[in-house]
Each structure stands twice: as C-alpha cells, then as structure tokens.
Amino acid sequence: MKKLIALFATTAVASGSAMGAIALSGSASVSYDDKGSAASATSYDADLTVTGTAGATTFTQSMDIDAAVAVTATTMTTTVGPLSVSADMFDEDDSTTVTTTGGRKVDSGDNRSVTVSLAAPIGDANLALDDSGDVTLSGTWSGVTLSHTMSDDGDSTTGSASIAGMDVSLTNDDGSTTWSIGTTVAGTAVTLDSSANVTATFGVTGNTVVVSHTSARSAAASTATTHHATTAKDAFTTIAISRDLTSGASISATYDSFDDALTLKAAVAF
C-alpha cells in the first residue's frame, strides 16, 4: 500500500511539473458600433492560445472561441544542434468573400509545411538557409540593420536605422520599394509611410489617443480565377481613445470619418 501511495505521489509530482510547462493566454472583447447612418450592431470576439514547452521545443495551438471552438493555428518549433525546425500543422482555408482587400477567391491548397533552417554567424553577419532554397544575409553595422534574401520568387532587401532622432525603414521587394519614418515630437509619436498614411499617438490624462489618416485606395481588377477585384475607397481618418481600467479590462472609443461611425469597445487580455 505504501508503495502504491509513493507511486501515486511521484506520478502527481510529474503531472504537476508537466502542467507547469503549459501556458494559457487570450483575449475577449465586445463592441458596439452605431454604424453612422446605417443600423447599429454589436459584435463579440474571444480567442485562446495554448502554449506547451518542453526543453527547446514549443507547441502552440490558437483558437477562436467566441461562437464555437475553431482552430486558427497549430505550430511546433524545435532546435536540433544548429538546425531550427518549424512545423505548420494547420491547413487553413485562405479563400475569402471580402472583395475590398482583393483576397483569394479559392483556397490555395494544403498550407501545412515543415521548414528546416541553418543559421551560421560569419563575422558581424548571419547567414541562413532554409528548405525552400532561400538564402538570407543579415546583420547590424554602425547602427544600421540590413537583411537581404535571395529567392526564386524575387530578391528582397530591408534596412532600418535611427537617424537624427528618426526611425527609418526601407524595403525593396523584387523591385517594389516601400518606406516608413517615425519620430517623437513633444511626447507625440508620429509615423509616415510611402503610401501617405500618417499615425500620431499621444497620452492625455491617463488616456491613449491614436489619430490615423489612411490614404485613398485605388481599384484593381481581379486576377482571373485567383483573386477578387479590389474596390476603390476614399481617404479617411480615425480617432481612437483608450484607457486601461484597474479591473484589468480596457475601454476604447473610435470615430471613423469614412462612415461617420462611433465604436465603443470593452476588452480584456490575459
């Protein structure tokens, strides 16, 4: 009998130790949108992520749980010596009915994959090679961070640096260049990008205020049977005011000039 008790105690300790490597995180929110001149609506959202860790291996399961439990992501990562292995185990349906973003009309197929990469430091640079054949050279020199990827789908280069109090980033993806600049003026963080989008973030008496201007979007034709057409949209501005409460929740109010709508939201993250 004593041996059985000792065995049970050992099993309980082992189980407790295993449970200690499991972490839960998530978020939940409820929003009321007056929809401007349209009918008002209330929406709900809740997400849960389970993360299990054993040594150098991490398993992550993400779920959308507000209406029914629906898996949104499943990944496992580990290291074997100098190799990094990442397995995407979830085959999501990436088709969409949303035409404003030019999303896919049909599912692109099985999206599950396993990526094995080898990274080797060479002086101040890091050289990485993955199973798709892409080679990436990255590093930081004199405060400038650079990364260049050579791929069959087209080379890409990214660079970022802090210059005279401004955070500057530049990306060239197969000949298409985008950039963004960010700085802080009198406690206000301002960002500007190559699409003429502007965002300003500042604090007022315990509240966080974010003012964003989004430039106009041009229409684009659909691409055969693959992608939806993208509809044009005029420029618009949003003003969001949020505050963290002592209860652990946060509340926010967002005004959208495009449809003259006000959205009130209560949320919690854990």
Backbone torsions as a table, in degrees:
resi	resn	phi	psi	omega
1	MET	NA	-42.7	179.2
2	LYS	-62.5	-37.4	179.1
3	LYS	-65.0	-38.9	178.0
4	LEU	-64.0	-42.6	178.3
5	ILE	-62.1	-44.0	179.6
6	ALA	-63.7	-40.7	179.4
7	LEU	-64.7	-42.1	178.3
8	PHE	-63.2	-41.9	179.5
9	ALA	-63.1	-42.0	178.4
10	THR	-63.3	-42.8	178.9
11	THR	-62.9	-40.8	179.9
12	ALA	-64.1	-41.7	178.5
13	VAL	-63.5	-43.3	179.2
14	ALA	-62.3	-42.6	179.1
15	SER	-64.6	-41.7	178.5
16	GLY	-63.2	-38.0	178.4
17	SER	-65.3	-40.6	179.7
18	ALA	-65.7	-41.7	179.7
19	MET	-64.0	-28.2	179.7
20	GLY	-66.2	-16.8	-179.5
21	ALA	-94.5	6.9	179.6
22	ILE	-107.7	128.1	-179.9
23	ALA	-121.3	139.3	176.5
24	LEU	-111.7	136.6	174.8
25	SER	-145.9	160.4	-179.3
26	GLY	176.9	-171.8	179.9
27	SER	-155.3	157.7	177.1
28	ALA	-149.0	145.5	179.9
29	SER	-154.5	156.0	172.1
30	VAL	-132.4	134.4	-175.6
31	SER	-128.3	139.4	173.2
32	TYR	-115.1	123.3	-177.7
33	ASP	-118.0	119.3	-179.4
34	ASP	-76.7	-8.0	173.5
35	LYS	58.6	20.4	179.7
36	GLY	61.7	-118.5	-178.7
37	SER	-85.1	-8.1	179.8
38	ALA	-89.5	177.8	-179.7
39	ALA	-69.6	138.9	-179.1
40	SER	-70.5	162.3	-178.4
41	ALA	-151.2	148.5	174.7
42	THR	-115.6	132.3	-178.9
43	SER	-125.1	155.9	-176.7
44	TYR	-131.0	147.5	178.6
45	ASP	-150.0	135.3	176.2
46	ALA	-147.3	133.3	-178.5
47	ASP	-133.5	148.2	-179.2
48	LEU	-137.6	136.4	177.7
49	THR	-125.3	128.9	176.7
50	VAL	-109.8	124.3	-178.8
51	THR	-122.5	122.8	177.6
52	GLY	-114.6	135.0	-177.1
53	THR	-127.6	131.9	174.5
54	ALA	-137.0	105.2	-177.3
55	GLY	62.5	-122.6	-178.8
56	ALA	-94.7	11.5	-178.3
57	THR	-110.4	134.0	179.8
58	THR	-128.5	131.2	175.7
59	PHE	-115.9	131.9	-177.5
60	THR	-129.5	129.6	176.8
61	GLN	-124.0	122.3	179.3
62	SER	-112.0	141.4	-176.3
63	MET	-139.6	146.2	170.4
64	ASP	-98.3	120.3	-169.3
65	ILE	-124.5	14.2	-175.8
66	ASP	-75.5	-36.1	178.8
67	ALA	-105.1	-53.1	174.9
68	ALA	-147.4	162.2	-179.5
69	VAL	-75.1	115.7	179.8
70	ALA	-131.2	124.2	-179.7
71	VAL	-70.1	133.9	178.3
72	THR	-114.5	-18.7	178.3
73	ALA	-165.3	143.2	175.2
74	THR	-142.6	116.8	-178.1
75	THR	-136.1	153.2	173.1
76	MET	-137.2	130.9	179.2
77	THR	-128.0	146.9	178.0
78	THR	-157.9	171.2	176.5
79	THR	-126.5	141.2	176.0
80	VAL	-129.0	95.8	-174.4
81	GLY	60.9	-125.8	-179.5
82	PRO	-83.4	-0.3	-177.9
83	LEU	-93.1	140.4	172.5
84	SER	-111.9	127.6	-177.8
85	VAL	-117.9	128.2	178.6
86	SER	-129.8	125.4	-179.4
87	ALA	-115.5	120.9	173.2
88	ASP	-94.4	108.6	-172.3
89	MET	-96.7	-3.6	-174.9
90	PHE	-104.6	124.8	178.4
91	ASP	-96.4	91.2	-176.9
92	GLU	-82.4	154.6	174.0
93	ASP	-89.9	107.5	-175.8
94	ASP	-96.3	16.2	172.7
95	SER	-79.2	158.8	-177.6
96	THR	-149.2	153.9	175.2
97	THR	-98.9	-1.5	-178.3
98	VAL	-79.5	116.0	-177.5
99	THR	-92.5	-12.9	-177.3
100	THR	-71.7	-20.6	-177.4
101	THR	-107.0	0.6	-179.2
102	GLY	65.9	33.5	-177.8
103	GLY	-69.6	174.8	-177.6
104	ARG	-69.2	141.8	176.3
105	LYS	-80.9	-33.0	-177.0
106	VAL	-130.1	157.7	177.2
107	ASP	-64.3	135.9	-176.6
108	SER	-76.8	-4.8	179.2
109	GLY	113.4	-161.4	-177.9
110	ASP	-71.2	115.1	-177.2
111	ASN	-96.8	4.3	177.7
112	ARG	-71.5	147.7	-177.2
113	SER	-161.8	161.7	172.9
114	VAL	-127.3	126.3	179.8
115	THR	-115.9	126.5	176.4
116	VAL	-116.2	122.5	-178.0
117	SER	-126.5	148.5	177.7
118	LEU	-121.9	122.2	179.8
119	ALA	-114.9	131.8	-178.9
120	ALA	-132.7	123.2	178.1
121	PRO	-73.0	135.0	176.3
122	ILE	-128.4	98.1	-175.1
123	GLY	63.2	-125.7	178.7
124	ASP	-89.1	1.5	-178.1
125	ALA	-108.1	162.2	176.7
126	ASN	-125.6	128.7	-179.0
127	LEU	-108.7	126.7	-178.3
128	ALA	-128.2	142.8	178.6
129	LEU	-133.7	128.4	178.4
130	ASP	-112.0	178.1	-172.7
131	ASP	-71.7	-11.5	177.2
132	SER	-84.5	-7.5	-179.4
133	GLY	94.9	-0.3	178.7
134	ASP	-72.8	136.9	177.5
135	VAL	-115.6	127.6	-178.2
136	THR	-122.3	129.5	175.3
137	LEU	-114.7	123.9	-176.3
138	SER	-141.5	159.4	178.7
139	GLY	170.5	175.9	179.4
140	THR	-125.8	124.7	-179.8
141	TRP	-130.2	123.9	178.6
142	SER	51.8	40.1	177.0
143	GLY	82.9	0.3	179.2
144	VAL	-107.0	123.9	179.1
145	THR	-98.3	125.2	-177.9
146	LEU	-127.2	146.7	175.7
147	SER	-145.8	129.7	-179.9
148	HIS	-129.2	126.2	-179.1
149	THR	-115.4	127.0	176.4
150	MET	-102.2	120.0	-173.5
151	SER	-141.2	155.9	175.9
152	ASP	-65.6	-25.6	-179.6
153	ASP	-83.6	0.8	-177.8
154	GLY	119.1	138.1	-179.4
155	ASP	-75.3	151.9	176.1
156	SER	-138.3	145.9	-179.9
157	THR	-134.6	133.5	176.0
158	THR	-127.3	145.8	178.2
159	GLY	-145.2	145.8	178.1
160	SER	-147.8	148.6	-179.4
161	ALA	-163.3	158.5	172.3
162	SER	-102.9	117.3	-176.0
163	ILE	-126.9	117.5	177.4
164	ALA	51.8	44.4	177.3
165	GLY	82.0	4.0	179.5
166	MET	-114.5	138.2	175.2
167	ASP	-94.6	114.9	-175.0
168	VAL	-115.2	133.2	174.7
169	SER	-131.6	146.2	-176.3
170	LEU	-141.0	133.1	-179.5
171	THR	-132.1	130.7	172.9
172	ASN	-119.4	112.6	-178.0
173	ASP	-113.1	101.9	178.5
174	ASP	52.9	43.0	176.1
175	GLY	96.0	-12.1	178.3
176	SER	-98.9	122.5	-173.8
177	THR	-108.2	134.5	173.1
178	THR	-130.8	154.7	-179.8
179	TRP	-147.4	161.8	174.3
180	SER	-147.6	148.6	179.2
181	ILE	-130.9	133.0	177.9
182	GLY	-131.9	143.4	177.8
183	THR	-155.3	168.8	179.2
184	THR	-121.0	125.2	-179.2
185	VAL	-125.1	116.8	178.3
186	ALA	51.7	44.0	177.7
187	GLY	81.9	1.9	179.1
188	THR	-108.0	122.6	178.3
189	ALA	-87.6	121.3	-176.3
190	VAL	-119.9	135.0	175.0
191	THR	-127.6	145.5	178.8
192	LEU	-138.6	135.8	179.1
193	ASP	-123.3	177.6	-174.3
194	SER	-70.1	-11.8	175.9
195	SER	-92.1	8.1	180.0
196	ALA	68.2	27.0	172.6
197	ASN	-88.2	136.6	-176.8
198	VAL	-128.3	136.2	177.1
199	THR	-133.9	135.9	176.6
200	ALA	-127.0	129.6	-178.7
201	THR	-125.3	129.5	179.6
202	PHE	-153.2	165.4	-179.0
203	GLY	-107.1	142.0	178.3
204	VAL	-138.4	111.2	176.6
205	THR	44.5	52.0	176.8
206	GLY	86.0	-4.5	178.1
207	ASN	-103.1	152.5	173.2
208	THR	-105.9	125.3	-178.0
209	VAL	-113.5	129.2	178.1
210	VAL	-124.7	118.7	177.1
211	VAL	-110.8	122.2	-177.0
212	SER	-127.0	136.3	173.6
213	HIS	-116.9	122.8	-179.9
214	THR	-107.2	126.8	-176.3
215	SER	-70.8	166.2	-178.8
216	ALA	-64.0	148.7	179.5
217	ARG	-110.5	129.9	-179.7
218	SER	-83.5	153.6	177.1
219	ALA	-76.4	149.3	176.9
220	ALA	-138.6	140.7	-178.5
221	ALA	-73.1	155.9	177.2
222	SER	-69.0	157.7	179.2
223	THR	-107.3	89.7	178.3
224	ALA	49.4	-124.1	-178.5
225	THR	-97.6	7.4	-171.6
226	THR	-92.9	-54.0	-174.1
227	HIS	-123.7	149.6	175.1
228	HIS	-70.5	159.3	170.3
229	ALA	-70.1	153.5	176.4
230	THR	-103.3	127.1	-179.3
231	THR	-83.5	151.4	177.4
232	ALA	-73.8	152.5	178.0
233	LYS	-148.1	135.3	178.6
234	ASP	-69.5	159.2	175.9
235	ALA	-62.8	150.7	179.3
236	PHE	-150.1	164.2	-178.7
237	THR	-128.1	138.9	174.8
238	THR	-120.7	144.9	175.5
239	ILE	-126.0	117.9	-177.9
240	ALA	-119.1	131.4	177.1
241	ILE	-121.0	123.6	-178.3
242	SER	-130.4	156.5	-179.5
243	ARG	-149.1	135.5	174.7
244	ASP	-84.4	133.7	-179.7
245	LEU	-99.5	157.7	179.9
246	THR	-66.4	-18.7	179.4
247	SER	-73.3	-10.8	-177.0
248	GLY	100.9	-13.0	177.8
249	ALA	-90.2	173.4	174.8
250	SER	-135.4	150.7	176.7
251	ILE	-124.0	150.6	179.9
252	SER	-149.0	154.6	174.8
253	ALA	-131.4	128.1	-177.2
254	THR	-126.6	126.8	175.6
255	TYR	-106.2	132.8	-179.1
256	ASP	-118.2	117.2	-176.4
257	SER	-71.9	-17.3	-176.3
258	PHE	-64.3	-46.2	178.9
259	ASP	-119.0	15.9	177.5
260	ASP	55.3	42.9	-174.4
261	ALA	-108.9	148.5	176.8
262	LEU	-120.6	127.1	-179.7
263	THR	-116.6	127.1	176.5
264	LEU	-107.5	133.0	-173.2
265	LYS	-138.7	134.5	172.0
266	ALA	-116.2	131.3	-174.5
267	ALA	-143.3	158.8	174.8
268	VAL	-143.4	142.2	176.2
269	ALA	-127.6	143.8	-177.8
270	PHE	-142.2	NA	NA
